[in-house]
Amino acid sequence: MAGRATSKAAGALGLLAGAGLALSAATRRARRIDLRGRVVLITGGARGLGFAIARAFLQRGSRLAICGRDGDKVAQAVEALRREGGDVFGAACDTSNPEQVRGFVDQVLARFGTIDVLVNNAGQCFVGPAAQLEAETVEKALRGIFWLQFHPTMAVLPHMRTRRFGRIVNITSISGKLPVAHQAAYTLGKYAVTGWSETLAIELARDGVHVSTLTPPPLRNGAPMHVHFNGAREGEFIWFTRILTSRLATTTADRVARVVVDAAEHGDRERTITPLSWLGARVQGLAPNLMTWFMTQVERFQPPPGAPGERSPMRPGHEVVNGSQDPRVHALAATARADEEQYLPGQA
């Protein structure tokens, strides 16, 4: 009798789980929109992941608006995307500057009449020991990560809420879910973005605006050349670039771009990119002490911090490489540059 009861209970749970999955799939299908002709605004869209995202939306027939701090690079990206048949607008815009953001959004609305999808992609990265961080670096991390997503969101929200329609995709990082040693400033900014994005998803649902939070793992897109390093900079560059050029620990910008498009199309609330990033986020949620212990073991293989009280300013990766005589640094830099070339307008 006990065996029959257990079997019936298991069967009932299975049916309930199946019904839940079916309902979730049906709800997701109901949220789906046709991206053809939709206007998609992508910050940081002139190179790297942003350029890959622009191309992915272009392949779905979307109209594009891209921006970046370097006007020449934006112009090159616009030209490349137009050669592929895209209806594309681009302009220089520092998305940490609210006035520039509002001006760019006004230009996009004047050009296309609407903004259907916002992809907050622009962001900076910071690597080095927490004990040597300067206050200015922490402030820069917030400006270069959180505020870069806050200002564009606030600029497009009145338009989307008035229409009662919109899709916002926020690119955060697995570092917005996990504590990552020697990336305290970066993790700070990404945790802020993740919390902001997840809260928006709750609050804006009533307005017909679906917000997606993406937490990708490290990407093979040449990022180490643009990352800011402090502490023992060459040692920090070596461990970080080894990870970002590893085929095991990373994924490609093209893969992330496909997930971005899919999340925007279906209004998904949260998406991880790889099984490893999915597992890491779940372990952190279920067993944070275990994850902290594991990360502590990993940190033992990273460069030690300087003397107590010592601070060190950040330097971009290309400066670290140019000032180094370590052949390991130059070999890793060459690999990173080769990865980056895949996501530059002139090479696409």
C-alpha positions in Angstrom: 0.0 0.0 0.0 2.8 2.4 0.9 4.5 1.7 -2.4 1.3 2.4 -4.3 0.8 5.7 -2.4 4.4 6.7 -3.1 3.9 5.9 -6.8 0.7 7.9 -7.0 2.3 10.9 -5.3 5.3 10.7 -7.7 2.9 10.5 -10.7 0.9 13.5 -9.4 4.1 15.5 -8.9 5.2 14.6 -12.4 1.9 15.7 -13.9 2.0 18.9 -11.9 5.6 19.7 -13.1 4.6 18.9 -16.7 1.6 21.2 -16.5 3.8 23.9 -15.0 6.3 23.6 -17.8 3.6 23.6 -20.5 2.0 26.7 -18.9 5.4 28.4 -18.8 6.1 27.6 -22.5 2.6 28.8 -23.5 3.1 32.1 -21.6 6.5 32.6 -23.3 5.0 32.0 -26.7 2.3 34.6 -25.9 5.0 37.2 -25.1 6.8 36.7 -28.4 7.1 39.6 -30.7 8.2 39.8 -34.3 11.5 41.7 -34.4 11.3 42.5 -38.1 11.1 46.3 -38.4 11.5 46.9 -34.7 13.8 49.7 -33.6 16.6 48.4 -31.4 18.9 50.8 -29.5 22.2 49.2 -28.5 24.7 51.0 -26.2 28.3 50.2 -26.8 27.3 48.9 -30.2 30.5 49.9 -32.2 32.7 46.9 -31.3 32.9 43.7 -29.3 29.8 42.2 -27.9 27.7 45.3 -28.8 28.6 45.0 -32.5 27.8 41.2 -32.4 24.4 42.0 -30.9 23.8 44.6 -33.6 24.5 42.1 -36.3 22.3 39.5 -34.7 19.3 41.9 -34.6 20.1 43.0 -38.2 19.8 39.4 -39.3 16.3 39.4 -37.8 15.3 42.4 -39.9 15.4 45.0 -37.1 16.3 48.7 -37.5 19.3 49.7 -35.4 20.5 52.7 -33.4 23.9 52.3 -31.9 26.2 54.5 -29.8 29.6 54.6 -28.3 32.1 57.1 -26.9 34.3 57.1 -30.0 32.5 58.7 -32.8 34.9 57.4 -35.5 34.3 53.8 -34.4 30.6 54.3 -34.3 30.7 55.6 -37.9 32.7 52.6 -39.0 30.2 50.3 -37.4 27.3 52.1 -39.0 28.9 51.8 -42.4 29.6 48.1 -41.9 26.1 47.4 -40.9 24.6 49.4 -43.7 26.7 47.4 -46.1 24.9 44.3 -44.8 21.6 46.0 -45.7 20.7 47.5 -42.3 18.7 50.6 -41.6 21.1 52.0 -39.1 21.6 55.2 -37.2 24.6 55.9 -35.0 26.2 58.7 -33.0 28.8 59.3 -30.4 27.4 59.2 -26.9 28.9 58.8 -23.4 26.2 56.9 -21.7 27.5 57.9 -18.2 26.4 61.4 -19.2 22.6 61.9 -18.8 22.5 64.9 -21.1 24.2 63.1 -23.9 22.0 60.1 -23.4 18.8 62.2 -23.6 20.1 63.9 -26.7 20.9 60.6 -28.4 17.5 59.1 -27.5 15.8 62.3 -28.9 17.8 61.7 -32.2 16.7 58.1 -32.4 13.1 59.0 -31.9 13.4 61.8 -34.5 14.9 59.3 -36.9 12.7 56.3 -36.4 9.7 57.6 -34.5 9.9 54.9 -31.8 12.2 52.7 -29.7 11.0 49.1 -29.2 14.0 47.5 -27.7 16.8 48.9 -25.5 19.9 46.7 -25.0 22.1 48.1 -22.2 25.5 46.6 -23.3 28.0 49.3 -22.6 30.3 48.7 -19.6 33.8 48.7 -18.3 35.8 46.0 -16.4 38.2 46.4 -13.4 40.7 43.7 -12.2 43.0 43.8 -9.1 43.1 43.2 -5.4 40.4 44.9 -3.3 42.9 45.9 -0.6 44.7 48.2 -3.1 41.6 49.9 -4.6 41.4 53.7 -4.6 38.1 55.3 -3.9 38.3 56.9 -7.3 38.3 53.5 -8.9 35.2 52.4 -7.1 33.4 55.6 -8.2 34.6 55.0 -11.7 33.3 51.4 -11.6 29.9 52.6 -10.6 29.9 55.3 -13.4 31.3 52.8 -15.9 28.9 49.9 -15.1 25.7 50.9 -13.2 25.2 54.5 -14.5 25.8 53.3 -18.0 22.6 51.2 -17.7 20.6 53.6 -15.5 20.7 56.7 -17.7 19.6 55.0 -21.0 16.9 53.1 -19.2 15.5 56.3 -17.6 15.7 58.1 -21.0 13.6 55.5 -22.9 11.1 54.6 -20.1 8.7 57.5 -20.6 8.3 56.6 -24.3 7.9 52.9 -23.5 5.5 53.4 -20.6 3.4 55.8 -22.6 3.1 53.2 -25.4 2.7 50.4 -22.8 5.2 48.4 -24.8 8.9 47.8 -24.7 11.7 45.4 -24.2 14.8 46.2 -22.2 17.7 43.7 -22.1 20.4 44.4 -19.5 23.8 42.8 -20.0 25.2 42.1 -16.6 27.7 39.3 -15.8 28.0 36.1 -13.9 30.0 38.4 -11.6 26.7 40.0 -10.8 25.7 36.7 -9.2 28.9 35.4 -7.8 31.7 37.0 -5.6 34.8 37.0 -7.9 38.2 37.5 -6.3 40.3 40.4 -7.6 37.3 41.9 -9.3 35.7 43.7 -6.3 35.0 46.9 -8.1 33.6 45.1 -11.2 31.5 42.8 -9.0 30.2 45.8 -7.1 29.0 47.4 -10.3 27.5 44.2 -11.7 25.7 43.3 -8.5 24.1 46.8 -8.6 23.0 46.3 -12.2 21.6 42.9 -11.5 19.6 44.1 -8.6 18.4 47.1 -10.5 17.4 45.0 -13.6 15.6 42.3 -11.5 13.6 45.0 -9.7 12.6 46.7 -12.9 11.3 43.4 -14.3 8.8 43.4 -11.4 7.8 47.0 -11.4 7.5 47.6 -15.2 5.4 44.5 -16.0 2.2 46.4 -15.4 3.3 48.9 -18.0 3.8 46.3 -20.7 7.6 46.7 -20.5 9.5 43.4 -20.2 13.0 43.5 -18.7 15.5 40.8 -19.3 18.6 40.2 -17.1 21.5 38.4 -18.8 24.4 37.0 -16.8 27.0 35.8 -19.3 30.3 34.2 -18.4 33.6 35.7 -19.6 33.8 36.3 -23.4 36.5 35.7 -25.9 36.3 39.1 -27.5 39.6 40.9 -26.7 38.4 42.5 -23.5 41.7 42.3 -21.6 43.2 45.0 -23.8 40.5 47.4 -22.5 40.2 46.2 -18.9 41.6 48.4 -16.1 44.2 46.7 -13.8 45.7 47.6 -10.4 48.0 45.8 -7.9 50.7 43.6 -9.5 49.3 44.6 -13.0 51.3 42.2 -15.1 50.4 39.3 -12.9 46.8 40.4 -12.9 46.8 40.7 -16.6 48.2 37.2 -17.0 45.7 35.3 -14.9 42.7 37.3 -16.2 43.7 37.0 -19.9 44.4 33.3 -19.5 40.8 32.9 -18.5 39.4 35.2 -21.2 41.3 33.4 -23.9 40.4 29.9 -22.6 38.0 28.0 -24.7 36.9 26.1 -21.6 36.0 29.0 -19.3 34.5 31.4 -21.8 32.0 31.7 -24.6 31.8 33.7 -27.8 30.1 37.1 -28.3 28.1 35.6 -31.1 26.5 33.1 -28.7 25.6 35.8 -26.2 24.2 37.9 -29.0 21.9 35.1 -30.1 20.6 34.8 -26.5 20.1 38.6 -26.3 17.9 38.5 -29.4 16.0 35.6 -28.1 15.4 37.1 -24.7 14.2 40.4 -26.3 11.9 38.4 -28.6 10.2 36.5 -25.8 10.5 38.9 -22.9 12.4 36.5 -20.7 13.1 37.8 -17.2 16.5 36.1 -16.8 18.9 34.2 -19.0 22.2 32.6 -18.4 24.3 31.7 -21.4 26.2 28.5 -20.6 25.6 25.5 -18.3 28.6 26.5 -16.2 27.2 30.0 -15.6 23.8 28.6 -14.8 25.3 26.1 -12.3 27.5 28.8 -10.7 24.5 31.1 -10.0 22.4 28.2 -8.6 25.2 27.0 -6.3 25.7 30.5 -5.0 22.0 30.8 -4.3 21.7 27.4 -2.6 25.1 27.1 -0.9 26.8 30.5 -0.6 29.3 29.2 2.0 30.4 26.4 -0.4 30.9 28.9 -3.2 32.9 31.2 -0.9 35.1 28.4 0.1 35.7 27.4 -3.5 36.5 31.0 -4.6 38.9 31.2 -1.6 40.8 28.3 -2.9 41.0 29.8 -6.4 42.2 33.1 -5.0 45.4 31.4 -3.6 46.6 31.1 -7.2 46.2 34.9 -7.9 48.8 37.6 -7.3 49.0 38.6 -3.6 48.1 42.2 -2.7 50.7 44.8 -1.8 51.6 45.9 1.7 48.9 47.0 4.2 47.6 50.4 3.3 49.2 50.4 -0.1 47.0 51.7 -2.9 47.5 51.5 -6.7 45.8 53.3 -9.5 44.2 51.4 -12.4 45.9 51.2 -15.8 44.2 49.9 -19.0 45.4 46.6 -20.4 47.0 48.1 -23.5 49.3 50.2 -21.3 50.2 47.2 -19.1 51.2 45.3 -22.3 53.2 48.2 -23.8 55.1 48.7 -20.5 55.9 45.0 -20.0 58.9 42.9 -21.0 57.3 39.6 -19.9 56.9 37.4 -23.0 53.9 35.8 -21.4 52.1 39.1 -21.3 52.8 39.7 -25.0 51.8 36.2 -26.0 48.5 36.5 -24.2 47.9 40.0 -25.6 48.4 38.7 -29.1 45.7 36.0 -28.5 43.4 38.6 -27.1 43.9 40.9 -30.0 43.1 38.1 -32.4 39.9 37.4 -30.5 38.9 41.1 -30.7 39.4 41.3 -34.4 36.4 39.1 -35.0 34.2 41.8 -33.5 35.5 44.9 -35.1 33.6 46.5 -38.0 36.5 46.4 -40.4 36.9 42.7 -39.8 33.2 41.6 -39.7 
